[in-house]
Structure formats: structure tokens, C-alpha cells
Amino acid sequence: MEEMEPPTEQVQEDIHHHAHESGLPWIMGVALSSAIIAALAAVCAMLSGHHANEAMMEQVQAVDQWAYYQAKGIEKSDVERHAELMAALGKPIAEKDLEKSLKKYEGKKEEASKSAREKEEAAKDHMQRHKILSYGVTLFQIAITIAAISVLTKKSRFWFVALAFAAVGVFFLAQGILFPNLFGGPAAAHG
């Protein structure tokens, strides 16, 4: 999956330009805070893309493990049919050898099943992180847009609204990194 790229470069340039022209001291704060918010948006977007890619890779590996599980089930069935055929032909296979062979396939199936479930859980965790971080990217983008509105309208109250959106974006960034299952993610539902 592609990383999310926040389109903030032009907005940043416009804010910086207006900050130098306006003469209002708080506008320089808007420019500085917008630059910081843009950097946070870039970090959040990079992490979101990373976790989306990891989720996809883990899910592909889980599918591979389930295919392996099915293959071992088919092989076990083949051994059972072969034993039945040999018995029908009057050439039975030793019970000890048959049991050993069947246990080997059953063990491989159990390992594959366990591995597939672990991969599925890892994929869910990565997708949860991706989802949370994408919320952060969106909030950072909204914050930058509102900050630009504050500069264009010369109304500082919009800057404070932008900072509030950015604060929520920081919350999602921190949650995506540190506590992705805090509010009902995959592990919380299964744990």
C-alpha cells in the first residue's frame, strides 16, 4: 500500500508568506505551529503506511499457513486411504507405522493452524494501528487547513481551533504508536 502523503506544502508556503506580510505577532506562531503540525502529519502518514503494508504481509503469510494446513490434511487423508487400500488388498500396514505417520501430519496441521492464527492477529493489530494513525493524519491536515484560514481571515480564534485539532491528532499518533488496542482494538476484543 502507498503511504498517505499530506498535501500541505503549498499551504505551508502561503502561511509563511502571510506571516511575514501581516505584522501580527501571533501569525508567526501560526506559521511555526503549522510547520510542526506538518512534520507530525508526515510522521503519522509514514507510520500509517508502514502498518498497512505490514498488515497485508501478515495476512498473506496467514493465508499461506492455512494452505499448508489444508495440504497436510490432504496428505493425512491420502495416508489413511492408502492404508485402507493396502488392507483391502491383503497387505495391511503396521498399525504402529500408520499411527506414527498420522500423528506427524496432525502435528504439522496444528503448527500451521497456530502460526496462521498468530499471523492473523498480527495483521489485525497492524491494521488497527494503520486505522488509528490515518485518523491522526486527517486531523493534522484539518488543523493545517484551519490554521491557514486563521491567517487569511486574520482571526486568531481559528488558530486555537487548529491547535485543538492538532492536539487530537497527537493523541491518535501516540495511541497508534503506544496503545493501539486502548479503545477496543483486536487484542482488547480477544484478550
Contacts in CASP RR format, 6 or more apart in sequence:
PFRMAT RR
TARGET T0000
AUTHOR 0000-0000-0000
METHOD contacts of the structure
MODEL  1
MEEMEPPTEQVQEDIHHHAHESGLPWIMGVALSSAIIAALAAVCAMLSGH
HANEAMMEQVQAVDQWAYYQAKGIEKSDVERHAELMAALGKPIAEKDLEK
SLKKYEGKKEEASKSAREKEEAAKDHMQRHKILSYGVTLFQIAITIAAIS
VLTKKSRFWFVALAFAAVGVFFLAQGILFPNLFGGPAAAHG
1 49 0 8 1.000
1 52 0 8 1.000
1 53 0 8 1.000
1 56 0 8 1.000
2 49 0 8 1.000
3 45 0 8 1.000
3 46 0 8 1.000
3 48 0 8 1.000
3 49 0 8 1.000
3 50 0 8 1.000
4 45 0 8 1.000
4 48 0 8 1.000
4 49 0 8 1.000
4 134 0 8 1.000
4 137 0 8 1.000
5 45 0 8 1.000
6 38 0 8 1.000
6 41 0 8 1.000
6 42 0 8 1.000
6 45 0 8 1.000
6 137 0 8 1.000
6 140 0 8 1.000
6 141 0 8 1.000
6 144 0 8 1.000
7 141 0 8 1.000
8 34 0 8 1.000
8 38 0 8 1.000
8 41 0 8 1.000
8 141 0 8 1.000
8 144 0 8 1.000
11 34 0 8 1.000
11 144 0 8 1.000
11 145 0 8 1.000
11 148 0 8 1.000
12 34 0 8 1.000
12 35 0 8 1.000
12 38 0 8 1.000
12 144 0 8 1.000
14 148 0 8 1.000
14 151 0 8 1.000
15 30 0 8 1.000
15 31 0 8 1.000
15 34 0 8 1.000
15 147 0 8 1.000
15 148 0 8 1.000
15 151 0 8 1.000
16 31 0 8 1.000
18 27 0 8 1.000
18 31 0 8 1.000
18 151 0 8 1.000
18 152 0 8 1.000
19 27 0 8 1.000
19 28 0 8 1.000
19 29 0 8 1.000
19 30 0 8 1.000
19 31 0 8 1.000
19 151 0 8 1.000
22 151 0 8 1.000
22 154 0 8 1.000
24 154 0 8 1.000
26 156 0 8 1.000
26 159 0 8 1.000
27 151 0 8 1.000
27 154 0 8 1.000
29 159 0 8 1.000
30 147 0 8 1.000
30 150 0 8 1.000
30 151 0 8 1.000
30 159 0 8 1.000
30 162 0 8 1.000
31 151 0 8 1.000
33 147 0 8 1.000
33 159 0 8 1.000
33 162 0 8 1.000
33 163 0 8 1.000
33 166 0 8 1.000
34 143 0 8 1.000
34 144 0 8 1.000
34 147 0 8 1.000
34 148 0 8 1.000
34 162 0 8 1.000
37 140 0 8 1.000
37 143 0 8 1.000
37 144 0 8 1.000
37 147 0 8 1.000
37 162 0 8 1.000
37 166 0 8 1.000
38 140 0 8 1.000
38 144 0 8 1.000
40 140 0 8 1.000
40 166 0 8 1.000
40 169 0 8 1.000
40 170 0 8 1.000
40 173 0 8 1.000
41 136 0 8 1.000
41 137 0 8 1.000
41 140 0 8 1.000
41 141 0 8 1.000
41 144 0 8 1.000
43 173 0 8 1.000
44 133 0 8 1.000
44 136 0 8 1.000
44 137 0 8 1.000
44 140 0 8 1.000
44 169 0 8 1.000
44 172 0 8 1.000
44 173 0 8 1.000
45 133 0 8 1.000
45 137 0 8 1.000
47 129 0 8 1.000
47 133 0 8 1.000
47 173 0 8 1.000
47 176 0 8 1.000
47 177 0 8 1.000
48 129 0 8 1.000
48 130 0 8 1.000
48 133 0 8 1.000
48 134 0 8 1.000
48 137 0 8 1.000
49 130 0 8 1.000
49 133 0 8 1.000
51 126 0 8 1.000
51 127 0 8 1.000
51 129 0 8 1.000
51 130 0 8 1.000
51 133 0 8 1.000
52 126 0 8 1.000
52 127 0 8 1.000
52 130 0 8 1.000
54 122 0 8 1.000
54 123 0 8 1.000
54 126 0 8 1.000
55 123 0 8 1.000
55 124 0 8 1.000
55 126 0 8 1.000
55 127 0 8 1.000
55 130 0 8 1.000
56 123 0 8 1.000
58 119 0 8 1.000
58 120 0 8 1.000
58 122 0 8 1.000
58 123 0 8 1.000
58 126 0 8 1.000
59 119 0 8 1.000
59 120 0 8 1.000
59 123 0 8 1.000
61 119 0 8 1.000
62 116 0 8 1.000
62 117 0 8 1.000
62 119 0 8 1.000
62 120 0 8 1.000
62 123 0 8 1.000
63 116 0 8 1.000
65 112 0 8 1.000
65 113 0 8 1.000
65 115 0 8 1.000
65 116 0 8 1.000
65 119 0 8 1.000
66 112 0 8 1.000
66 116 0 8 1.000
68 108 0 8 1.000
68 112 0 8 1.000
69 109 0 8 1.000
69 112 0 8 1.000
69 113 0 8 1.000
69 116 0 8 1.000
72 105 0 8 1.000
72 107 0 8 1.000
72 108 0 8 1.000
72 109 0 8 1.000
72 112 0 8 1.000
73 105 0 8 1.000
73 109 0 8 1.000
75 105 0 8 1.000
76 102 0 8 1.000
76 105 0 8 1.000
76 106 0 8 1.000
76 109 0 8 1.000
79 98 0 8 1.000
79 101 0 8 1.000
79 102 0 8 1.000
79 105 0 8 1.000
80 102 0 8 1.000
82 93 0 8 1.000
83 92 0 8 1.000
83 93 0 8 1.000
83 98 0 8 1.000
86 92 0 8 1.000
86 93 0 8 1.000
87 93 0 8 1.000
121 186 0 8 1.000
121 187 0 8 1.000
121 190 0 8 1.000
124 185 0 8 1.000
124 186 0 8 1.000
125 180 0 8 1.000
125 181 0 8 1.000
125 186 0 8 1.000
125 187 0 8 1.000
128 180 0 8 1.000
128 181 0 8 1.000
128 185 0 8 1.000
128 186 0 8 1.000
129 176 0 8 1.000
129 177 0 8 1.000
129 180 0 8 1.000
132 172 0 8 1.000
132 175 0 8 1.000
132 176 0 8 1.000
132 180 0 8 1.000
133 172 0 8 1.000
133 173 0 8 1.000
133 176 0 8 1.000
135 169 0 8 1.000
135 172 0 8 1.000
136 168 0 8 1.000
136 169 0 8 1.000
136 172 0 8 1.000
136 173 0 8 1.000
139 165 0 8 1.000
139 166 0 8 1.000
139 168 0 8 1.000
139 169 0 8 1.000
139 172 0 8 1.000
140 165 0 8 1.000
140 166 0 8 1.000
140 169 0 8 1.000
142 165 0 8 1.000
143 162 0 8 1.000
143 163 0 8 1.000
143 165 0 8 1.000
143 166 0 8 1.000
143 169 0 8 1.000
144 162 0 8 1.000
145 162 0 8 1.000
146 158 0 8 1.000
146 159 0 8 1.000
146 161 0 8 1.000
146 162 0 8 1.000
146 165 0 8 1.000
147 158 0 8 1.000
147 159 0 8 1.000
147 162 0 8 1.000
149 158 0 8 1.000
149 162 0 8 1.000
150 156 0 8 1.000
150 157 0 8 1.000
150 158 0 8 1.000
150 159 0 8 1.000
150 161 0 8 1.000
150 162 0 8 1.000
175 182 0 8 1.000
175 183 0 8 1.000
181 187 0 8 1.000
181 188 0 8 1.000
182 188 0 8 1.000
END
